[in-house]
Amino acid sequence: MKDFIMNDEDFKNIEDIKRILKYLDNGKLDIEAWPNALELKISLDKMISEHNKYMEHMKHHH
């Protein structure tokens, strides 16, 4: 399992991006300017999941 540790700044950036995605979903931003918003959300979810798996692995095996 590769090392994947996120710091506080990473989590802050993710929250900022999620806020942008929420604005897109609510029609407050031009969706045409953000054509890859869904892919971005999927990527963020995957990144958070990998971090959580790594942290769980470290908790139980190290």
Secondary structure, 3 states (H helix, E strand, C coil): CCCCCCCHHHHHHHHHHHHHHHHHHCCCCCHHHCCCHHHHHHHHHHHHHHHHHHHHHHHHHC
